[in-house]
């Protein structure tokens, strides 16, 4: 198996959180009563846990922060935004470097309808911030394989507003030599507890889509 015993790290937002698996100080969506409501209670209930287990890998760092965006938004808790030096430097642990970094970010950027394109140094714009994020990840972890995820749509939502953000993700993944995981352009839709956050069945759907592409 290509990924057997390889170390996986995750750059994500609330969809990829799980209490006890995120760095200290990071907000988690899946915790306490929400774990009961959603059925997402353990590592094996998450999309990422299922993917890592299926390929024989090992979790290194789950750098996921509930509510976080790629861009530096005025409402962001600093340094929660994913293009920050802080977050792009927290994907290894105790001298161990990730072999694979899964980047599933952008849902909150689309939800806030942040500006998509702007100046080359304006990290309040999605395209620039996503580019900065990948540049910093590649600089910090030059040997890691990076997977960029487009945004998945739940059964309860219309995903048209995500289209332009997904186009940016595709463009950046190609420009920086990253593997594209296509979640948006798929017939499958995931079940969610609130239209956005997957329940246990929704997590299985996302994992199945990811595994179908690797």
C-alpha positions, 0 to 999 in steps of 0.5 A, spaced: 500 500 500 502 506 497 500 510 504 501 504 509 505 507 515 505 514 512 504 520 517 498 524 515 496 531 517 490 535 516 489 543 515 481 544 516 475 547 519 470 545 523 468 539 518 475 536 520 475 537 528 474 532 533 475 534 541 481 531 543 484 531 536 486 538 535 491 543 538 490 546 544 486 553 543 483 551 537 476 551 537 472 544 535 465 543 533 465 536 534 465 536 542 460 534 548 453 534 546 454 535 538 458 528 538 452 525 541 447 529 536 451 528 530 454 521 531 461 523 530 464 521 537 471 517 535 476 518 530 473 512 526 467 516 525 470 522 522 472 522 514 479 523 515 480 517 520 476 513 515 481 515 510 487 514 514 485 507 516 483 505 509 490 507 506 494 504 512 496 511 514 497 514 521 495 521 524 500 526 525 497 533 526 489 535 525 490 542 524 483 544 524 480 550 527 472 551 527 470 557 524 476 558 520 477 561 514 483 561 509 483 568 508 485 573 514 478 576 515 476 581 520 472 576 524 478 571 524 481 569 531 488 570 530 492 566 528 486 562 526 486 563 518 489 558 514 494 562 510 498 564 517 505 563 519 502 560 525 498 555 522 502 553 516 507 551 521 503 546 525 503 540 521 509 536 524 510 534 531 516 532 535 521 533 529 516 528 525 514 531 518 508 529 515 508 525 508 501 527 506 497 534 508 490 534 506 487 541 506 480 541 506 479 549 507 474 554 504 467 552 506 467 558 511 470 563 506 464 561 501 459 562 507 462 569 508 462 570 501 469 573 501 472 577 495 475 572 491 480 575 487 485 581 489 492 584 489 498 579 489 499 581 497 492 581 499 490 575 504 483 578 505 482 575 498 481 568 497 485 566 491 491 570 494 490 567 501 490 560 498 496 561 494 500 564 500 497 558 504 500 553 499 507 556 499 508 556 506 506 549 507 510 547 501 516 551 504 515 548 511 514 541 509 517 540 502 517 533 502 510 532 503 504 530 498 499 535 499 492 534 497 487 540 496 480 538 497 474 542 493 468 543 497 463 538 498 455 539 498 450 537 503 443 534 501 440 540 505 444 546 501 445 548 494 452 549 492 452 554 487 455 559 491 461 555 492 463 554 485 468 560 484 471 558 490 472 551 488 475 554 481 480 557 485 482 551 489 483 547 482 487 553 479 492 553 485 492 545 486 495 545 479 499 551 479 503 548 486 503 541 484 498 538 489 493 533 488 486 535 487 481 531 491 474 533 487 468 533 492 464 539 489 463 536 482 460 529 485 453 526 484 454 524 492 451 529 497 453 528 505 448 528 510 449 534 515 446 536 522 445 543 520 446 543 513 453 544 513 456 539 518 456 532 517 453 527 521 456 520 522 453 518 515 455 524 512 462 523 514 462 516 511 460 519 504 466 524 504 471 519 506 468 514 500 469 520 495 476 521 497 478 514 497 475 513 490 480 518 488 486 516 491 
